């Protein structure tokens, strides 16, 4: 390809600045839409992934067989301390914590309300991504934390004494009095709606479950290590009778959502494709008919038809490339501009009360921090370059079939 052909193609873009500008704007807006939507979906996928592998589910869980299906109080992990030791000895494990879940009645005064006691390892669950991450002070003995919606429903506040009544794992009556240490807002919807959080030791005492728990939540050091860790632990004698599953099997519906979000960009590429074809094809067709006389002179002076084809293809590629650059700049400005503050998608609904979305007991934050991968830019670039070539076929075919004398008379 001769440099003069490239130079002429570049010069021709400025012949009709308004028309070229509109084409660049159409392509740029399409590329911006692609990057903006992909960045939002990646940010939201990050929220979902953190919600899944963070406070509620972890990277893997250990239960007694059938507990996840029946949620029966007497289906528990035996020899909790021994099982925990075996789990923590695995090189991939970052942390592990036992939990107890038990339905109860809570009475702050005379009226009783249905609630769920959640017994937690306070030290582990207070770490980042734990159920009590950000807890201001350690939970004291014989004190509890109430989910903020439960506290509002039963009209209980900090310092109040509440009675907790339920059934113990051995069938006896479980009842005791506890002091409300604080009202909390948790990443887990279960706790917000009906949770009475107490230490694991207090819960074991209340429900007669010495050295036992209903669930062990495991978080790995690296997110991608969960599958191999589960395979290793499954071969351990201490966990031979237990059910151990990675998070992908515990919440498969959310895994599908994560995978689906990766394909949103391909839908937006269709918009980019339409914008590119419309803008570039229209620009090139108009430019071709306006320059019939010029093309006729070039053919009469000895230019070959394939040089006219190259000229039109170059103009199409330059138009597409400039449009992609314009849209990419806008897209990255959008991401950089929202990197610190993020975007509160909850406000799009017109209500300031909703801050997250609950699904399967998980709170999925609606405050998104947009993020882009290099592949997002490349996807738009490839799409526009391809459509630029497609859009140039018809104008190039017309130019290649021109008869010099007829074209000069045009």
C-alpha positions as CSV (number, residue, x, y, z in Angstrom):
1,X,0.0,0.0,0.0
2,X,1.5,3.3,-1.1
3,X,1.9,6.1,1.4
4,X,0.2,8.5,-1.1
5,X,-3.0,6.4,-1.0
6,X,-3.1,6.6,2.8
7,X,-2.4,10.4,2.7
8,X,-5.2,10.9,0.2
9,X,-7.6,8.8,2.3
10,X,-6.8,10.8,5.3
11,X,-7.3,14.1,3.4
12,X,-10.7,12.9,2.1
13,X,-12.0,12.6,5.6
14,X,-11.9,16.4,5.9
15,X,-13.8,17.1,2.7
16,X,-17.1,17.0,4.4
17,X,-16.4,17.6,8.1
18,X,-20.0,17.6,9.2
19,X,-20.7,14.2,7.6
20,X,-17.5,12.7,8.9
21,X,-18.1,14.1,12.3
22,X,-21.6,12.5,12.5
23,X,-20.1,9.1,11.5
24,X,-17.4,9.4,14.1
25,X,-20.0,10.4,16.7
26,X,-22.2,7.4,15.9
27,X,-19.3,5.0,16.2
28,X,-17.9,6.7,19.3
29,X,-21.3,6.6,21.0
30,X,-21.5,2.9,20.2
31,X,-18.1,2.2,21.6
32,X,-18.8,4.3,24.7
33,X,-22.0,2.3,25.2
34,X,-20.1,-0.9,24.9
35,X,-17.4,0.1,27.5
36,X,-19.9,1.8,29.9
37,X,-22.2,-1.3,29.9
38,X,-19.3,-3.7,30.2
39,X,-17.8,-1.7,33.1
40,X,-21.1,-1.6,35.0
41,X,-21.6,-5.4,34.5
42,X,-18.1,-6.2,35.6
43,X,-18.6,-4.0,38.7
44,X,-21.9,-5.7,39.5
45,X,-20.4,-9.1,38.9
46,X,-17.7,-8.2,41.4
47,X,-20.4,-7.4,43.9
48,X,-22.1,-10.7,43.3
49,X,-18.9,-12.6,43.6
50,X,-17.9,-10.9,46.8
51,X,-21.4,-11.4,48.3
52,X,-21.3,-15.1,47.4
53,X,-17.7,-15.9,48.6
54,X,-17.8,-13.3,51.4
55,X,-20.0,-13.1,54.4
56,X,-22.7,-15.7,53.8
57,X,-21.4,-18.6,51.7
58,X,-17.6,-18.4,51.6
59,X,-15.6,-20.4,49.0
60,X,-16.7,-23.7,50.4
61,X,-19.0,-25.2,53.1
62,X,-19.1,-28.3,55.2
63,X,-22.4,-29.7,56.5
64,X,-23.9,-32.9,57.8
65,X,-25.5,-34.8,54.9
66,X,-29.1,-33.5,54.2
67,X,-28.7,-30.4,56.4
68,X,-28.9,-28.0,53.5
69,X,-32.1,-29.6,52.4
70,X,-33.9,-30.1,55.8
71,X,-32.2,-27.5,58.1
72,X,-33.0,-29.8,61.0
73,X,-31.4,-28.8,64.4
74,X,-30.1,-32.3,65.0
75,X,-28.2,-32.6,61.7
76,X,-24.8,-31.2,62.8
77,X,-21.1,-31.6,62.3
78,X,-19.7,-33.8,65.1
79,X,-16.2,-33.2,66.6
80,X,-16.1,-29.6,65.5
81,X,-12.6,-28.9,66.9
82,X,-11.1,-31.9,65.1
83,X,-12.7,-31.2,61.8
84,X,-11.7,-27.5,62.0
85,X,-8.1,-28.6,62.7
86,X,-8.1,-30.8,59.6
87,X,-9.5,-28.0,57.5
88,X,-7.1,-25.4,58.7
89,X,-4.1,-27.6,58.0
90,X,-4.9,-27.4,54.2
91,X,-2.5,-25.0,52.5
92,X,-5.2,-23.3,50.5
93,X,-7.4,-22.4,53.5
94,X,-7.3,-18.8,54.7
95,X,-10.0,-19.1,57.4
96,X,-12.7,-21.4,58.6
97,X,-15.6,-20.8,61.0
98,X,-18.4,-22.9,62.5
99,X,-22.0,-21.6,62.6
100,X,-25.2,-22.6,64.3
101,X,-28.7,-21.8,63.0
102,X,-31.8,-22.4,65.1
103,X,-35.4,-21.1,64.9
104,X,-36.5,-19.5,68.2
105,X,-39.1,-17.2,69.7
106,X,-37.8,-13.8,70.9
107,X,-39.6,-11.8,73.6
108,X,-38.4,-8.4,74.6
109,X,-41.3,-8.0,77.0
110,X,-44.6,-9.9,76.7
111,X,-45.1,-10.5,73.0
112,X,-43.0,-13.2,71.3
113,X,-41.7,-13.0,67.7
114,X,-40.2,-15.6,65.4
115,X,-36.5,-15.2,64.9
116,X,-33.4,-17.2,64.1
117,X,-30.4,-17.6,66.4
118,X,-27.1,-17.4,64.5
119,X,-24.2,-18.7,66.5
120,X,-20.9,-17.4,65.1
121,X,-17.2,-17.6,65.7
122,X,-16.9,-13.9,66.6
123,X,-13.1,-13.6,66.1
124,X,-13.2,-15.1,62.6
125,X,-16.5,-13.5,61.5
126,X,-15.2,-10.0,62.5
127,X,-12.4,-10.2,59.9
128,X,-12.8,-8.7,56.4
129,X,-15.6,-10.5,54.4
130,X,-16.9,-12.1,57.6
131,X,-20.5,-12.0,58.7
132,X,-19.6,-9.4,61.3
133,X,-17.0,-7.5,59.3
134,X,-16.6,-4.0,60.7
135,X,-18.0,-4.8,64.1
136,X,-17.1,-1.9,66.4
137,X,-16.4,-4.0,69.6
138,X,-16.2,-7.7,70.3
139,X,-19.5,-9.4,71.3
140,X,-19.5,-9.9,75.0
141,X,-20.5,-13.1,76.8
142,X,-24.3,-13.6,77.1
143,X,-24.9,-10.6,74.8
144,X,-26.5,-10.6,71.4
145,X,-26.7,-8.6,68.2
146,X,-30.0,-8.0,66.6
147,X,-30.6,-7.5,62.8
148,X,-31.9,-4.0,62.3
149,X,-35.2,-5.0,60.7
150,X,-35.9,-7.6,63.5
151,X,-35.0,-5.0,66.1
152,X,-37.5,-2.5,64.6
153,X,-40.2,-5.2,64.4
154,X,-39.9,-6.2,68.0
155,X,-39.1,-2.7,69.3
156,X,-35.9,-3.7,71.0
157,X,-32.9,-1.5,71.5
158,X,-29.4,-1.4,72.7
159,X,-29.2,-2.5,76.4
160,X,-32.6,-4.2,76.4
161,X,-33.0,-7.7,77.9
162,X,-34.7,-10.3,75.7
163,X,-35.8,-13.9,76.3
164,X,-34.9,-16.5,73.7
165,X,-37.0,-19.7,73.7
166,X,-36.5,-22.6,71.3
167,X,-35.8,-26.4,71.1
168,X,-32.4,-27.8,71.8
169,X,-30.7,-30.4,69.6
170,X,-31.5,-33.1,72.1
171,X,-35.2,-32.3,72.2
172,X,-35.2,-30.4,75.5
173,X,-36.4,-26.8,76.0
174,X,-33.8,-24.2,75.2
175,X,-34.4,-20.8,76.9
176,X,-32.3,-18.1,78.4
177,X,-32.0,-14.3,78.8
178,X,-29.6,-12.1,76.9
179,X,-28.7,-8.4,76.7
180,X,-28.9,-6.6,73.3
181,X,-25.4,-5.3,72.8
182,X,-26.0,-3.6,69.5
183,X,-28.3,-3.3,66.4
184,X,-26.5,-4.2,63.2
185,X,-26.9,-4.1,59.5
186,X,-25.4,-7.3,58.0
187,X,-24.5,-8.3,54.5
188,X,-26.7,-11.4,55.1
189,X,-30.4,-10.7,54.7
190,X,-31.2,-13.5,57.1
191,X,-29.6,-11.6,60.0
192,X,-31.2,-8.3,59.0
193,X,-34.7,-9.8,58.8
194,X,-34.7,-12.2,61.7
195,X,-31.2,-12.7,63.1
196,X,-30.3,-12.9,66.8
197,X,-26.5,-13.2,66.7
198,X,-24.6,-14.7,69.6
199,X,-21.2,-16.3,70.1
200,X,-20.8,-19.8,68.9
201,X,-20.0,-20.9,72.5
202,X,-23.3,-19.4,73.8
203,X,-25.3,-21.0,71.0
204,X,-23.7,-24.4,71.7
205,X,-24.6,-24.0,75.4
206,X,-28.2,-22.9,74.7
207,X,-29.0,-25.6,72.1
208,X,-27.0,-28.4,73.9
209,X,-24.5,-28.8,71.0
210,X,-21.1,-29.3,72.6
211,X,-18.3,-29.2,70.1
212,X,-20.9,-29.2,67.3
213,X,-22.1,-26.9,64.5
214,X,-24.5,-26.9,61.6
215,X,-22.1,-25.3,59.1
216,X,-18.4,-24.7,58.6
217,X,-17.7,-21.8,56.2
218,X,-14.3,-21.9,54.5
219,X,-12.5,-19.1,52.7
220,X,-9.5,-19.8,50.6
221,X,-6.4,-17.6,50.2
222,X,-7.0,-17.5,46.5
223,X,-10.5,-17.5,44.9
224,X,-9.6,-20.1,42.3
225,X,-8.4,-22.7,44.8
226,X,-11.8,-23.8,46.1
227,X,-12.4,-26.7,43.7
228,X,-9.0,-28.4,44.4
229,X,-9.3,-27.7,48.2
230,X,-12.7,-29.4,48.3
231,X,-11.3,-32.5,46.5
232,X,-8.4,-32.7,49.0
233,X,-10.7,-32.3,52.0
234,X,-13.1,-34.8,50.6
235,X,-10.4,-37.5,50.9
236,X,-9.7,-36.7,54.6
237,X,-10.9,-39.2,57.2
238,X,-12.2,-36.4,59.5
239,X,-14.6,-35.2,56.8
240,X,-15.5,-38.6,55.3
241,X,-19.0,-38.5,56.6
242,X,-19.6,-34.9,55.8
243,X,-20.9,-33.0,52.8
244,X,-18.4,-30.5,51.5
245,X,-19.2,-28.3,48.5
246,X,-17.6,-25.4,46.7
247,X,-19.6,-22.2,46.4
248,X,-20.4,-22.8,42.7
249,X,-22.5,-25.8,43.8
250,X,-24.1,-24.1,46.7
251,X,-25.6,-21.1,44.8
252,X,-25.6,-22.3,41.1
253,X,-28.3,-19.7,40.2
254,X,-25.9,-16.9,41.0
255,X,-23.1,-18.6,39.1
256,X,-25.4,-18.5,36.0
257,X,-25.9,-14.8,36.5
258,X,-22.2,-14.3,36.7
259,X,-21.7,-16.2,33.4
260,X,-24.5,-14.3,31.8
261,X,-23.0,-10.9,32.6
262,X,-20.0,-11.8,30.6
263,X,-22.1,-12.0,27.4
264,X,-23.8,-8.6,27.8
265,X,-21.0,-7.0,25.9
266,X,-21.8,-9.1,22.8
267,X,-25.4,-7.7,22.8
268,X,-24.0,-4.1,22.9
269,X,-21.6,-5.0,20.1
270,X,-24.7,-5.3,17.9
271,X,-25.4,-1.6,18.7
272,X,-21.8,-0.8,17.8
273,X,-22.1,-2.8,14.6
274,X,-25.3,-1.0,13.5
275,X,-23.8,2.4,14.4
276,X,-20.6,1.6,12.5
277,X,-22.3,0.2,9.4
278,X,-24.8,3.1,9.2
279,X,-22.3,5.8,9.8
280,X,-19.5,4.5,7.6
281,X,-21.6,3.2,4.8
282,X,-23.5,6.4,4.5
283,X,-20.3,8.5,4.6
284,X,-18.6,6.4,2.0
285,X,-21.6,6.2,-0.4
286,X,-22.1,9.9,-0.4
287,X,-18.4,10.6,-0.8
288,X,-18.2,8.1,-3.7
289,X,-21.0,9.7,-5.7
290,X,-19.6,13.2,-5.0
291,X,-16.2,12.2,-6.3
292,X,-17.2,10.4,-9.5
293,X,-15.5,13.0,-11.6
294,X,-12.3,12.7,-9.5
295,X,-12.3,8.9,-9.8
296,X,-12.8,9.2,-13.5
297,X,-9.8,11.4,-13.8
298,X,-7.7,9.0,-11.7
299,X,-8.7,6.1,-13.9
300,X,-8.0,8.1,-17.1
301,X,-4.5,9.0,-15.8
302,X,-3.7,5.3,-15.4
303,X,-4.8,4.4,-11.9
304,X,-6.0,0.9,-11.5
305,X,-9.4,0.1,-10.0
306,X,-7.8,-1.7,-7.1
307,X,-6.2,1.6,-6.0
308,X,-9.7,3.1,-5.8
309,X,-10.8,0.1,-3.8
310,X,-7.8,0.6,-1.4
311,X,-8.6,4.3,-1.1
312,X,-12.2,3.7,-0.1
313,X,-11.2,0.8,2.3
314,X,-8.6,3.1,3.9
315,X,-11.2,5.8,4.4
316,X,-13.5,3.3,6.0
317,X,-10.8,2.0,8.4
318,X,-9.6,5.4,9.4
319,X,-13.2,6.5,10.1
320,X,-13.8,3.4,12.2
321,X,-10.5,3.7,14.0
322,X,-11.0,7.4,14.9
323,X,-14.5,6.6,16.1
324,X,-13.3,3.8,18.3
325,X,-10.6,6.0,19.8
326,X,-13.1,8.7,20.5
327,X,-15.5,6.2,22.2
328,X,-12.7,4.5,24.1
329,X,-11.6,7.9,25.5
330,X,-15.1,8.6,26.7
331,X,-15.5,5.1,28.1
332,X,-12.3,5.3,30.2
333,X,-13.1,8.8,31.3
334,X,-16.4,7.4,32.6
335,X,-14.6,4.6,34.5
336,X,-12.0,6.9,35.9
337,X,-14.6,9.5,36.9
338,X,-16.5,6.9,38.9
339,X,-13.6,4.9,40.3
340,X,-13.7,6.5,43.7
341,X,-17.4,7.3,44.2
342,X,-18.9,4.4,42.2
343,X,-22.5,4.4,40.9
344,X,-25.5,3.9,43.2
345,X,-27.7,1.8,40.9
346,X,-30.4,1.8,43.7
347,X,-31.0,5.5,43.1
348,X,-32.1,4.7,39.6
349,X,-35.3,3.3,41.1
350,X,-36.1,6.7,42.6
351,X,-36.0,5.5,46.2
352,X,-33.3,6.3,48.7
353,X,-34.3,3.5,51.0
354,X,-33.2,0.5,49.0
355,X,-29.4,0.0,49.2
356,X,-29.1,-3.6,48.1
357,X,-31.0,-6.5,46.6
358,X,-31.7,-9.7,48.6
359,X,-31.5,-13.1,46.8
360,X,-31.2,-16.5,48.3
361,X,-30.4,-15.0,51.7
362,X,-27.6,-12.8,50.2
363,X,-27.5,-9.1,50.1
364,X,-26.2,-8.0,46.7
365,X,-25.0,-4.4,46.9
366,X,-26.3,-2.1,44.3
367,X,-23.4,0.4,44.7
368,X,-21.2,-0.5,41.7
369,X,-17.6,0.4,41.0
370,X,-17.2,0.2,37.2
371,X,-14.2,-1.8,36.0
372,X,-12.8,-2.5,32.5
373,X,-10.6,-5.2,31.1
374,X,-8.4,-4.7,28.0
375,X,-10.5,-7.2,26.2
376,X,-13.5,-4.9,26.4
377,X,-11.7,-2.3,24.2
378,X,-10.4,-4.9,21.9
379,X,-13.9,-6.3,21.4
380,X,-15.2,-2.9,20.2
381,X,-12.1,-2.3,18.0
382,X,-12.5,-5.7,16.3
383,X,-16.2,-5.2,15.7
384,X,-15.8,-1.7,14.2
385,X,-12.8,-2.7,12.0
386,X,-14.8,-5.7,10.7
387,X,-17.9,-3.5,10.0
388,X,-15.7,-0.9,8.4
389,X,-14.6,-3.4,5.9
390,X,-18.1,-4.6,5.3
391,X,-19.4,-1.1,4.9
392,X,-16.8,-0.3,2.3
393,X,-17.6,-3.2,0.0
394,X,-20.5,-1.6,-1.8
395,X,-18.9,1.8,-2.4
396,X,-15.6,0.1,-3.4
397,X,-17.5,-2.1,-5.8
398,X,-19.2,0.9,-7.5
399,X,-15.9,2.8,-7.8
400,X,-14.1,-0.2,-9.3
401,X,-16.7,-0.6,-12.0
402,X,-16.5,3.0,-13.2
403,X,-15.9,3.8,-16.8
404,X,-13.4,6.7,-17.0
405,X,-15.2,8.8,-19.6
406,X,-18.7,8.3,-18.0
407,X,-17.3,9.1,-14.6
408,X,-15.7,12.4,-15.8
409,X,-19.0,13.5,-17.3
410,X,-20.8,12.8,-14.0
